[in-house]
Amino acid sequence: MRSGIRGSFWLQDIRKSEYAGGILKGTILFTAVLYLFYESVIPALFLFPAWLVYMKGWAEDMAKAKEAEFINQFRDFIQALSAALKAGYSAENAIRETRRDIAPMYSADKRIMKELNRMVRQLDINMPVGQVLEEFSERVEQEDVENFVNVFAAAKKSGGDSIA
């Protein structure tokens, strides 16, 4: 998993309104500190790097929150996929069915829906399900996703029971 904020995959899930709220909150906090301790705005020129550090920390916290939100979404994805496989769908059709099952639970701007839509498009152009899942795992760089994809791929290759 990547370290630091610069290359974080989850930053792209932070909406503009969330950024605006974070900037507003940071600016209000920064202004309050300036007023309480200095009763002037002039030190803002020297303390501006503190605001930048705060904003970087805020972005890291938001990225971690988005990642935690995705973990819950992924848990729902696995449950829906398992149900589709138990119903007798092939792996390819189970992913399509999972998208239909999860769509009422999550809006189109949620990460799991974006990923499911991308996976279905890849399946529509006849990419193998193993490759589709592998690319999904590479994009999100989540340990739970990597483990799921590895187990699913091994079960599919060995002819094992992928439902179990």
N, C-alpha and C positions, 0 to 999 in steps of 0.2 A: 504494500500500500504506500502511496506517495506521502511524503511528509511535508508539512508546511502548507501555507495557504495558496501560494502561487500556482501550483499545478493541480489544485483540488478539482475533481470532477463535479463536486456538488455545488460549486459556486454558480454554475449555470442555472440551477433551480431556484436561486434567489430572485424573486420578482422585483421589478423596478420600484413598486410601491413599498416593498420591504426595505430596499436600499434607501429610499427617500425617508422612511420612518427611522432607520438607523442613523442617517446623517442628521436628521432633525433632533433626535434624542441625544446624540453626541454633541451637537452644537449647543443645545440647551444646557447640558451638563457642563460643558467647557465654559460657557458664558457665566453660569452660576458660580463656578470655581473662581473665575477671574474677578467677578464682582465681590464675592465674599472675602477673598484674600488680598486682592489688589485694589479694588474699587476703581479700576481703570481698564480700558481695553488695550492700552499700549503694550502690556506684557504679552498680549496674544501673539505678537510677532515672534517672540522668543519661545512661547509655549506651544506654537502650532505643531511641532513634532509630537508633542504629547497627544494631541487630537488625532494625528495620523496613526499613532500606536494604538489608541483606543479603537479607531475604525478598523484596523487590521484585526484586532482581537474580536471585535463584533462580527466581522466577516467569517472568521474561523469558527466562532460559536454558531453562527447561522448555518455554515456548511455542515457542522457536526449534527445540528438539529435536522437538516434535510436528509443526511445519511441515516439517522435514527428513524425518521419517518419512512424512508425507503425500506428499511428492514421490516417494518410492520406491513408495508405494502407487499413485499416479497413473500412474507409468510402467508398472506391471503392468496397470492399467486400460486404458491405451492399447493395449498389446500384445494383451490379450484382446479389446478392441473391434475392433481391426484383423483379428484372426483370425475373428471372427464376421462382419464385413463381407465378408471374402474368401470365407467359406463361403456367401455369398449371402443373408444375412439383411438385411432392411430396417434402417434406422437405429434405429427404435423397437425392433424385435425384437432387434437386436444389443446394445442396452443391457440388455435383459432377460437375454439369453444371457450377457453379460459378468458380470452379477451372479451367475448360477449358476456360472460358471467361477471366479470369484474367491472365492466363499463358503468353499471349503475352505482357502484360503490365509490368510484373515483372520477374526478373531472379529467378532461383531456390534457390538462396542463400538468398533471401529476407524473412523476418520473416513471412509475410502473406502466402507465398507459402509453407514454411515449415509447418505452421499450417494447411493449407488446405490439404496438402498431408497426414498429420497425421490424420486429420478428415476423409478423404476418406478411409484410411486404417482401421480406427476404424469402419466405416460404412460397409466396406467389410466383417468384421468379425461379422456383425449383432449386433453391439451395438446400443442401441436406440439413436435417434438423440438428445434427451434431454440430455442424459448423455454425449454424444460427445461434445455438446456445453458447458455443465457445466464444463467439464475438460479443454476445451479451455479457458474458463473464468478464471479458477483457475491458469492455467499456466501463462497467460499474466498479471494478476492482474491489469487490466485497468478498470476504472470506466465505460467508455463507453461500453466496452465489457460486463461487468457485467449487466448493465442496459438492453442492447440488449437481452442477454440470458434470463434474468428474464422475460421480456415482451414476448419474443418468446415462452418460456416454458409455461407461463400462458395462452397465446392465444391457444397454442396447446392442453393443458389439458382441457381448458374450451370449446374447439370446436369453438373458436372465429375465426375471420378473421385474420389470421397471415399475410396476404399480407398488409392489412391496418396498 
